[in-house]
Amino acid sequence: MPGSQDFAADPRNEGVLIYLNGRLVPRHAAMVSVFDAGFVLGDGVWEGLRLHKGKLLHLDEHIERLFWGAREIALDLGLSPDGVKEALRQTLAVNGMEDGVHIRLMATRG
């Protein structure tokens, strides 16, 4: 029986660059420690965003909710809301992404 985490592999993802701690790194090198607080304690926040026809849908609302959640757990995201938006734009641009993209924006205490 299919599960809720099943997905269809997309060959476009093989060469994607991931924004990780201020750097764009190849997907295969985008790693965090198994001791990261996000894994060990579930200590972090995340948002799922969609890119549709060049536009990140409900971007301001997602960013507001991300920062609200971070404040609630006293997590410094290290970037301003505009900084997060710019990181998203950089990541999309370097990967040539314009449509049909799902982004999981994740921040942990590390």
LUMVOVO-239521 format. One record per residue: residue number from 0; z, y, x of N, C-alpha, C in turn. Coordinates in Angstrom, 2 decimals. Each point is the difference from the previous one (the first is absolute). Layout:
N
<rec i="NUM" n_c3="Z" n_c2="Y" n_c1="X" ca_c3="Z" ca_c2="Y" ca_c1="X" c_c3="Z" c_c2="Y" c_c1="X"/>
...
end
This chain:
110
<rec i="0" n_c3="0.00" n_c2="-1.17" n_c1="0.85" ca_c3="0.00" ca_c2="1.17" ca_c1="-0.85" c_c3="0.00" c_c2="1.24" c_c1="0.90"/>
<rec i="1" n_c3="-0.85" n_c2="1.00" n_c1="-0.31" ca_c3="-0.02" ca_c2="1.22" ca_c1="0.80" c_c3="1.33" c_c2="0.74" c_c1="-0.09"/>
<rec i="2" n_c3="0.36" n_c2="0.66" n_c1="1.11" ca_c3="1.24" ca_c2="0.78" ca_c1="0.03" c_c3="-0.29" c_c2="1.49" c_c1="-0.02"/>
<rec i="3" n_c3="1.05" n_c2="0.79" n_c1="-0.18" ca_c3="-0.16" ca_c2="1.44" ca_c1="-0.09" c_c3="-0.39" c_c2="0.64" c_c1="1.33"/>
<rec i="4" n_c3="0.17" n_c2="-0.72" n_c1="1.12" ca_c3="-0.35" ca_c2="0.54" ca_c1="1.30" c_c3="-1.35" c_c2="-0.51" c_c1="0.51"/>
<rec i="5" n_c3="-0.73" n_c2="-0.75" n_c1="-0.83" ca_c3="-1.32" ca_c2="-0.48" ca_c1="0.38" c_c3="-0.95" c_c2="1.19" c_c1="0.13"/>
<rec i="6" n_c3="-0.96" n_c2="-0.12" n_c1="0.91" ca_c3="-1.00" ca_c2="1.04" ca_c1="0.16" c_c3="-1.27" c_c2="-0.62" c_c1="0.54"/>
<rec i="7" n_c3="-1.10" n_c2="0.71" n_c1="-0.19" ca_c3="-1.27" ca_c2="-0.42" ca_c1="0.56" c_c3="-0.19" c_c2="0.73" c_c1="1.32"/>
<rec i="8" n_c3="-0.22" n_c2="-0.74" n_c1="1.07" ca_c3="-0.20" ca_c2="0.62" ca_c1="1.31" c_c3="-1.23" c_c2="0.91" c_c1="-0.06"/>
<rec i="9" n_c3="0.09" n_c2="1.15" n_c1="0.65" ca_c3="-1.08" ca_c2="0.97" ca_c1="0.02" c_c3="-0.39" c_c2="0.21" c_c1="1.46"/>
<rec i="10" n_c3="-1.21" n_c2="-0.37" n_c1="0.38" ca_c3="-0.40" ca_c2="0.11" ca_c1="1.41" c_c3="0.05" c_c2="1.43" c_c1="0.54"/>
<rec i="11" n_c3="-0.02" n_c2="1.00" n_c1="-0.87" ca_c3="0.09" ca_c2="1.39" ca_c1="0.46" c_c3="1.36" c_c2="0.28" c_c1="0.63"/>
<rec i="12" n_c3="1.00" n_c2="-0.80" n_c1="-0.32" ca_c3="1.35" ca_c2="0.22" ca_c1="0.53" c_c3="0.17" c_c2="-0.47" c_c1="1.43"/>
<rec i="13" n_c3="-0.91" n_c2="-0.82" n_c1="0.51" ca_c3="0.17" ca_c2="-0.57" ca_c1="1.34" c_c3="0.07" c_c2="1.07" c_c1="1.09"/>
<rec i="14" n_c3="-0.80" n_c2="1.04" n_c1="-0.09" ca_c3="-0.03" ca_c2="1.03" ca_c1="1.03" c_c3="0.75" c_c2="1.26" c_c1="-0.35"/>
<rec i="15" n_c3="0.80" n_c2="-0.04" n_c1="-1.06" ca_c3="0.68" ca_c2="1.21" ca_c1="-0.47" c_c3="1.07" c_c2="0.45" c_c1="1.00"/>
<rec i="16" n_c3="0.16" n_c2="1.32" n_c1="0.09" ca_c3="1.06" ca_c2="0.58" ca_c1="0.82" c_c3="1.16" c_c2="0.37" c_c1="-0.91"/>
<rec i="17" n_c3="1.20" n_c2="-0.28" n_c1="0.46" ca_c3="1.23" ca_c2="0.21" ca_c1="-0.77" c_c3="0.78" c_c2="1.15" c_c1="0.63"/>
<rec i="18" n_c3="0.51" n_c2="0.91" n_c1="-0.85" ca_c3="0.85" ca_c2="1.09" ca_c1="0.49" c_c3="1.41" c_c2="-0.57" c_c1="0.16"/>
<rec i="19" n_c3="0.48" n_c2="-0.05" n_c1="1.24" ca_c3="1.31" ca_c2="-0.57" ca_c1="0.29" c_c3="0.74" c_c2="0.90" c_c1="0.97"/>
<rec i="20" n_c3="1.07" n_c2="0.61" n_c1="-0.47" ca_c3="0.83" ca_c2="0.86" ca_c1="0.85" c_c3="-0.81" c_c2="1.07" c_c1="0.72"/>
<rec i="21" n_c3="-0.91" n_c2="0.64" n_c1="-0.72" ca_c3="-0.75" ca_c2="1.12" ca_c1="0.56" c_c3="-1.24" c_c2="-0.38" c_c1="0.77"/>
<rec i="22" n_c3="-0.33" n_c2="-1.28" n_c1="0.07" ca_c3="-1.20" ca_c2="-0.45" ca_c1="0.72" c_c3="-0.86" c_c2="-0.84" c_c1="-0.92"/>
<rec i="23" n_c3="-1.29" n_c2="0.04" n_c1="0.23" ca_c3="-0.92" ca_c2="-0.88" ca_c1="-0.72" c_c3="-0.25" c_c2="-1.21" c_c1="0.90"/>
<rec i="24" n_c3="0.38" n_c2="-1.18" n_c1="-0.48" ca_c3="-0.10" ca_c2="-1.21" ca_c1="0.81" c_c3="-0.83" c_c2="-1.04" c_c1="-0.75"/>
<rec i="25" n_c3="-0.68" n_c2="-0.89" n_c1="0.73" ca_c3="-0.75" ca_c2="-1.07" ca_c1="-0.65" c_c3="0.92" c_c2="-0.88" c_c1="-0.85"/>
<rec i="26" n_c3="-0.55" n_c2="-0.51" n_c1="-1.07" ca_c3="0.79" ca_c2="-0.82" ca_c1="-0.94" c_c3="0.79" c_c2="-1.09" c_c1="0.72"/>
<rec i="27" n_c3="-0.65" n_c2="-0.71" n_c1="0.92" ca_c3="0.67" ca_c2="-1.11" ca_c1="0.69" c_c3="1.16" c_c2="0.46" c_c1="0.87"/>
<rec i="28" n_c3="0.04" n_c2="1.29" n_c1="0.35" ca_c3="1.09" ca_c2="0.53" ca_c1="0.84" c_c3="1.05" c_c2="0.75" c_c1="-0.80"/>
<rec i="29" n_c3="-0.19" n_c2="0.13" n_c1="-1.30" ca_c3="0.94" ca_c2="0.75" ca_c1="-0.85" c_c3="1.18" c_c2="-0.90" c_c1="-0.35"/>
<rec i="30" n_c3="1.03" n_c2="0.06" n_c1="0.82" ca_c3="1.15" ca_c2="-0.88" ca_c1="-0.18" c_c3="1.30" c_c2="0.77" c_c1="0.10"/>
<rec i="31" n_c3="0.98" n_c2="-0.47" n_c1="-0.71" ca_c3="1.37" ca_c2="0.50" ca_c1="0.13" c_c3="0.91" c_c2="-1.19" c_c1="0.28"/>
<rec i="32" n_c3="1.13" n_c2="0.28" n_c1="0.55" ca_c3="0.95" ca_c2="-1.05" ca_c1="0.37" c_c3="0.52" c_c2="-0.74" c_c1="-1.24"/>
<rec i="33" n_c3="0.27" n_c2="-1.27" n_c1="0.14" ca_c3="0.65" ca_c2="-0.76" ca_c1="-1.08" c_c3="1.41" c_c2="0.50" c_c1="-0.24"/>
<rec i="34" n_c3="0.53" n_c2="0.80" n_c1="0.93" ca_c3="1.33" ca_c2="0.57" ca_c1="-0.16" c_c3="-0.05" c_c2="1.38" c_c1="-0.64"/>
<rec i="35" n_c3="-1.18" n_c2="0.46" n_c1="-0.38" ca_c3="-0.14" ca_c2="1.28" ca_c1="-0.69" c_c3="0.85" c_c2="-0.02" c_c1="-1.26"/>
<rec i="36" n_c3="0.69" n_c2="1.11" n_c1="-0.26" ca_c3="0.89" ca_c2="0.08" ca_c1="-1.16" c_c3="-0.74" c_c2="-0.26" c_c1="-1.32"/>
<rec i="37" n_c3="-1.29" n_c2="0.28" n_c1="-0.03" ca_c3="-0.78" ca_c2="-0.29" ca_c1="-1.20" c_c3="-0.04" c_c2="-1.48" c_c1="-0.32"/>
<rec i="38" n_c3="-0.07" n_c2="-0.84" n_c1="1.04" ca_c3="0.01" ca_c2="-1.45" ca_c1="-0.20" c_c3="1.41" c_c2="-0.54" c_c1="-0.18"/>
<rec i="39" n_c3="0.88" n_c2="0.41" n_c1="0.88" ca_c3="1.35" ca_c2="-0.57" ca_c1="0.02" c_c3="0.82" c_c2="0.43" c_c1="-1.21"/>
<rec i="40" n_c3="-0.11" n_c2="1.28" n_c1="-0.38" ca_c3="0.85" ca_c2="0.54" ca_c1="-1.06" c_c3="-0.76" c_c2="0.52" c_c1="-1.22"/>
<rec i="41" n_c3="-1.31" n_c2="-0.02" n_c1="0.05" ca_c3="-0.77" ca_c2="0.61" ca_c1="-1.09" c_c3="0.21" c_c2="1.51" c_c1="-0.01"/>
<rec i="42" n_c3="0.23" n_c2="0.57" n_c1="1.17" ca_c3="0.37" ca_c2="1.41" ca_c1="0.15" c_c3="-1.24" c_c2="0.84" c_c1="0.25"/>
<rec i="43" n_c3="-0.64" n_c2="0.42" n_c1="-1.06" ca_c3="-1.19" ca_c2="0.82" ca_c1="0.13" c_c3="-0.53" c_c2="0.40" c_c1="-1.35"/>
<rec i="44" n_c3="-1.12" n_c2="0.70" n_c1="0.03" ca_c3="-0.67" ca_c2="0.44" ca_c1="-1.22" c_c3="-1.50" c_c2="-0.27" c_c1="0.16"/>
<rec i="45" n_c3="-0.67" n_c2="-0.15" n_c1="-1.11" ca_c3="-1.44" ca_c2="-0.18" ca_c1="0.07" c_c3="-0.66" c_c2="0.49" c_c1="-1.29"/>
<rec i="46" n_c3="-1.27" n_c2="0.30" n_c1="0.11" ca_c3="-0.83" ca_c2="0.39" ca_c1="-1.13" c_c3="-1.34" c_c2="-0.70" c_c1="0.14"/>
<rec i="47" n_c3="-0.57" n_c2="-0.40" n_c1="-1.11" ca_c3="-1.35" ca_c2="-0.54" ca_c1="-0.03" c_c3="-0.94" c_c2="1.05" c_c1="-0.56"/>
<rec i="48" n_c3="-1.04" n_c2="0.33" n_c1="0.75" ca_c3="-0.95" ca_c2="1.03" ca_c1="-0.42" c_c3="-1.40" c_c2="-0.59" c_c1="-0.12"/>
<rec i="49" n_c3="-0.82" n_c2="0.61" n_c1="-0.83" ca_c3="-1.39" ca_c2="-0.41" ca_c1="-0.16" c_c3="-0.92" c_c2="1.16" c_c1="0.39"/>
<rec i="50" n_c3="-1.06" n_c2="-0.35" n_c1="0.72" ca_c3="-1.05" ca_c2="0.96" ca_c1="0.33" c_c3="-1.18" c_c2="-0.31" c_c1="-0.90"/>
<rec i="51" n_c3="-0.42" n_c2="0.98" n_c1="-0.79" ca_c3="-1.10" ca_c2="-0.19" ca_c1="-0.94" c_c3="-0.96" c_c2="1.18" c_c1="0.13"/>
<rec i="52" n_c3="-1.24" n_c2="-0.31" n_c1="0.39" ca_c3="-1.04" ca_c2="1.01" ca_c1="0.15" c_c3="0.47" c_c2="1.18" c_c1="0.85"/>
<rec i="53" n_c3="0.61" n_c2="-0.31" n_c1="1.14" ca_c3="0.42" ca_c2="1.01" ca_c1="0.95" c_c3="1.31" c_c2="0.70" c_c1="-0.31"/>
<rec i="54" n_c3="0.68" n_c2="-0.41" n_c1="-1.06" ca_c3="1.24" ca_c2="0.68" ca_c1="-0.39" c_c3="1.15" c_c2="-1.00" c_c1="-0.06"/>
<rec i="55" n_c3="1.12" n_c2="0.40" n_c1="0.62" ca_c3="1.22" ca_c2="-0.79" ca_c1="-0.14" c_c3="0.63" c_c2="0.35" c_c1="-1.34"/>
<rec i="56" n_c3="0.05" n_c2="-0.97" n_c1="-0.89" ca_c3="0.45" ca_c2="0.22" ca_c1="-1.37" c_c3="1.49" c_c2="0.31" c_c1="-0.04"/>
<rec i="57" n_c3="0.36" n_c2="1.06" n_c1="-0.71" ca_c3="1.39" ca_c2="0.40" ca_c1="-0.20" c_c3="0.75" c_c2="0.17" c_c1="1.32"/>
<rec i="58" n_c3="-0.69" n_c2="0.54" n_c1="1.01" ca_c3="0.58" ca_c2="0.11" ca_c1="1.33" c_c3="1.32" c_c2="0.78" c_c1="0.00"/>
<rec i="59" n_c3="0.03" n_c2="1.15" n_c1="-0.63" ca_c3="1.23" ca_c2="0.81" ca_c1="0.03" c_c3="1.17" c_c2="-0.74" c_c1="-0.62"/>
<rec i="60" n_c3="-0.25" n_c2="-0.71" n_c1="-1.10" ca_c3="1.08" ca_c2="-0.75" ca_c1="-0.65" c_c3="0.52" c_c2="-1.12" c_c1="0.91"/>
<rec i="61" n_c3="-0.92" n_c2="-0.69" n_c1="0.68" ca_c3="0.41" ca_c2="-1.08" ca_c1="0.91" c_c3="0.82" c_c2="0.55" c_c1="1.16"/>
<rec i="62" n_c3="-0.44" n_c2="1.12" n_c1="0.56" ca_c3="0.72" ca_c2="0.59" ca_c1="1.13" c_c3="1.38" c_c2="0.48" c_c1="-0.45"/>
<rec i="63" n_c3="0.06" n_c2="0.64" n_c1="-1.16" ca_c3="1.30" ca_c2="0.44" ca_c1="-0.53" c_c3="0.95" c_c2="-1.18" c_c1="-0.18"/>
<rec i="64" n_c3="-0.50" n_c2="-1.11" n_c1="-0.55" ca_c3="0.85" ca_c2="-1.17" ca_c1="-0.23" c_c3="0.42" c_c2="-0.64" c_c1="1.32"/>
<rec i="65" n_c3="-0.90" n_c2="-0.03" n_c1="0.99" ca_c3="0.33" ca_c2="-0.54" ca_c1="1.31" c_c3="1.15" c_c2="0.80" c_c1="0.63"/>
<rec i="66" n_c3="-0.11" n_c2="1.33" n_c1="-0.03" ca_c3="1.04" ca_c2="0.84" ca_c1="0.59" c_c3="1.29" c_c2="-0.04" c_c1="-0.81"/>
<rec i="67" n_c3="-0.11" n_c2="-0.11" n_c1="-1.31" ca_c3="1.21" ca_c2="-0.15" ca_c1="-0.82" c_c3="0.74" c_c2="-1.27" c_c1="0.40"/>
<rec i="68" n_c3="-0.73" n_c2="-1.11" n_c1="0.08" ca_c3="0.62" ca_c2="-1.27" ca_c1="0.39" c_c3="0.61" c_c2="0.07" c_c1="1.38"/>
<rec i="69" n_c3="-0.69" n_c2="0.64" n_c1="0.92" ca_c3="0.53" ca_c2="0.13" ca_c1="1.37" c_c3="1.29" c_c2="0.83" c_c1="0.00"/>
<rec i="70" n_c3="0.02" n_c2="1.07" n_c1="-0.78" ca_c3="1.24" ca_c2="0.81" ca_c1="-0.09" c_c3="1.15" c_c2="-0.81" c_c1="-0.58"/>
<rec i="71" n_c3="-0.29" n_c2="-0.82" n_c1="-1.00" ca_c3="1.04" ca_c2="-0.80" ca_c1="-0.65" c_c3="0.67" c_c2="-0.97" c_c1="0.96"/>
<rec i="72" n_c3="-0.73" n_c2="-0.47" n_c1="1.00" ca_c3="0.60" ca_c2="-0.93" ca_c1="0.96" c_c3="0.23" c_c2="0.67" c_c1="1.36"/>
<rec i="73" n_c3="-0.09" n_c2="1.33" n_c1="0.02" ca_c3="0.22" ca_c2="0.79" ca_c1="1.22" c_c3="-0.90" c_c2="-0.44" c_c1="1.15"/>
<rec i="74" n_c3="-1.29" n_c2="-0.19" n_c1="-0.31" ca_c3="-0.99" ca_c2="-0.43" ca_c1="0.98" c_c3="-0.88" c_c2="1.19" c_c1="0.37"/>
<rec i="75" n_c3="0.01" n_c2="0.37" n_c1="1.27" ca_c3="-0.86" ca_c2="1.07" ca_c1="0.50" c_c3="-1.38" c_c2="-0.60" c_c1="0.27"/>
<rec i="76" n_c3="-1.00" n_c2="0.47" n_c1="-0.72" ca_c3="-1.34" ca_c2="-0.55" ca_c1="0.17" c_c3="-0.69" c_c2="0.50" c_c1="1.27"/>
<rec i="77" n_c3="0.52" n_c2="1.04" n_c1="0.61" ca_c3="-0.57" ca_c2="0.48" ca_c1="1.25" c_c3="-1.22" c_c2="0.87" c_c1="-0.16"/>
<rec i="78" n_c3="-0.48" n_c2="0.16" n_c1="-1.22" ca_c3="-1.13" ca_c2="0.85" ca_c1="-0.31" c_c3="0.32" c_c2="0.78" c_c1="-1.27"/>
<rec i="79" n_c3="-0.63" n_c2="1.14" n_c1="-0.15" ca_c3="0.09" ca_c2="0.75" ca_c1="-1.25" c_c3="-0.93" c_c2="-0.65" c_c1="-1.00"/>
<rec i="80" n_c3="0.11" n_c2="0.36" n_c1="-1.28" ca_c3="-0.98" ca_c2="-0.51" ca_c1="-0.98" c_c3="-1.44" c_c2="0.30" c_c1="0.42"/>
<rec i="81" n_c3="-0.26" n_c2="1.21" n_c1="0.50" ca_c3="-1.36" ca_c2="0.31" ca_c1="0.46" c_c3="-0.38" c_c2="-0.84" c_c1="1.21"/>
<rec i="82" n_c3="0.98" n_c2="-0.30" n_c1="0.86" ca_c3="-0.26" ca_c2="-0.87" ca_c1="1.15" c_c3="-0.40" c_c2="-1.40" c_c1="-0.42"/>
<rec i="83" n_c3="0.66" n_c2="-0.52" n_c1="-1.03" ca_c3="-0.35" ca_c2="-1.33" ca_c1="-0.52" c_c3="-1.40" c_c2="0.03" c_c1="-0.60"/>
<rec i="84" n_c3="-0.32" n_c2="1.04" n_c1="-0.74" ca_c3="-1.35" ca_c2="0.13" ca_c1="-0.58" c_c3="-1.05" c_c2="0.05" c_c1="1.09"/>
<rec i="85" n_c3="0.28" n_c2="0.74" n_c1="1.07" ca_c3="-0.95" ca_c2="0.09" ca_c1="1.11" c_c3="-0.16" c_c2="-1.35" c_c1="0.68"/>
<rec i="86" n_c3="1.08" n_c2="-0.74" n_c1="0.19" ca_c3="-0.08" ca_c2="-1.33" ca_c1="0.60" c_c3="-0.86" c_c2="-0.92" c_c1="-0.88"/>
<rec i="87" n_c3="0.15" n_c2="0.10" n_c1="-1.31" ca_c3="-0.83" ca_c2="-0.79" ca_c1="-0.90" c_c3="-1.47" c_c2="0.39" c_c1="0.15"/>
<rec i="88" n_c3="-0.27" n_c2="1.29" n_c1="0.02" ca_c3="-1.39" ca_c2="0.48" ca_c1="0.13" c_c3="-0.62" c_c2="-0.46" c_c1="1.32"/>
<rec i="89" n_c3="0.76" n_c2="0.10" n_c1="1.08" ca_c3="-0.47" ca_c2="-0.46" ca_c1="1.32" c_c3="-0.36" c_c2="-1.48" c_c1="-0.04"/>
<rec i="90" n_c3="0.88" n_c2="-0.77" n_c1="-0.57" ca_c3="-0.19" ca_c2="-1.45" ca_c1="-0.06" c_c3="-1.24" c_c2="-0.35" c_c1="-0.81"/>
<rec i="91" n_c3="-0.17" n_c2="0.65" n_c1="-1.14" ca_c3="-1.18" ca_c2="-0.25" ca_c1="-0.82" c_c3="-1.27" c_c2="0.41" c_c1="0.73"/>
<rec i="92" n_c3="0.02" n_c2="1.16" n_c1="0.65" ca_c3="-1.18" ca_c2="0.51" ca_c1="0.69" c_c3="-0.42" c_c2="-0.91" c_c1="1.16"/>
<rec i="93" n_c3="0.96" n_c2="-0.38" n_c1="0.85" ca_c3="-0.33" ca_c2="-0.81" ca_c1="1.16" c_c3="-0.54" c_c2="-1.38" c_c1="-0.40"/>
<rec i="94" n_c3="0.40" n_c2="-0.46" n_c1="-1.19" ca_c3="-0.46" ca_c2="-1.30" ca_c1="-0.49" c_c3="-1.23" c_c2="0.11" c_c1="-0.90"/>
<rec i="95" n_c3="-0.47" n_c2="1.22" n_c1="-0.25" ca_c3="-1.18" ca_c2="0.19" ca_c1="-0.85" c_c3="0.24" c_c2="-0.44" c_c1="-1.43"/>
<rec i="96" n_c3="1.22" n_c2="0.14" n_c1="-0.48" ca_c3="0.35" ca_c2="-0.45" ca_c1="-1.35" c_c3="-0.21" c_c2="1.13" c_c1="-1.00"/>
<rec i="97" n_c3="-0.74" n_c2="-0.31" n_c1="-1.06" ca_c3="-0.30" ca_c2="1.01" ca_c1="-1.02" c_c3="0.25" c_c2="-0.45" c_c1="-1.42"/>
<rec i="98" n_c3="0.07" n_c2="-1.32" n_c1="-0.22" ca_c3="0.15" ca_c2="-0.48" ca_c1="-1.37" c_c3="0.50" c_c2="-1.45" c_c1="0.01"/>
<rec i="99" n_c3="0.70" n_c2="-0.35" n_c1="-1.07" ca_c3="0.43" ca_c2="-1.39" ca_c1="-0.18" c_c3="1.04" c_c2="-0.46" c_c1="1.00"/>
<rec i="100" n_c3="0.89" n_c2="0.89" n_c1="0.40" ca_c3="0.99" ca_c2="-0.33" ca_c1="1.03" c_c3="1.40" c_c2="0.03" c_c1="-0.62"/>
<rec i="101" n_c3="0.81" n_c2="-0.99" n_c1="0.35" ca_c3="1.41" ca_c2="0.00" ca_c1="-0.36" c_c3="0.79" c_c2="0.22" c_c1="1.28"/>
<rec i="102" n_c3="0.92" n_c2="0.95" n_c1="-0.04" ca_c3="0.82" ca_c2="0.34" ca_c1="1.15" c_c3="1.44" c_c2="-0.34" c_c1="-0.31"/>
<rec i="103" n_c3="0.65" n_c2="-0.67" n_c1="0.92" ca_c3="1.44" ca_c2="-0.21" ca_c1="-0.12" c_c3="0.64" c_c2="0.88" c_c1="1.06"/>
<rec i="104" n_c3="0.59" n_c2="1.09" n_c1="-0.44" ca_c3="0.66" ca_c2="0.97" ca_c1="0.86" c_c3="1.46" c_c2="-0.42" c_c1="0.12"/>
<rec i="105" n_c3="0.43" n_c2="-0.42" n_c1="1.20" ca_c3="1.33" ca_c2="-0.57" ca_c1="0.18" c_c3="0.76" c_c2="0.76" c_c1="1.09"/>
<rec i="106" n_c3="1.28" n_c2="0.23" n_c1="-0.24" ca_c3="0.86" ca_c2="0.62" ca_c1="1.01" c_c3="1.34" c_c2="-0.74" c_c1="-0.01"/>
<rec i="107" n_c3="0.47" n_c2="-0.35" n_c1="1.19" ca_c3="1.30" ca_c2="-0.66" ca_c1="0.11" c_c3="0.85" c_c2="0.74" c_c1="1.02"/>
<rec i="108" n_c3="1.26" n_c2="-0.32" n_c1="-0.01" ca_c3="0.91" ca_c2="0.60" ca_c1="0.96" c_c3="-0.25" c_c2="-0.54" c_c1="1.42"/>
<rec i="109" n_c3="-0.68" n_c2="-1.13" n_c1="0.07" ca_c3="-0.36" ca_c2="-0.55" ca_c1="1.31" c_c3="1.09" c_c2="-0.70" c_c1="0.61"/>
end
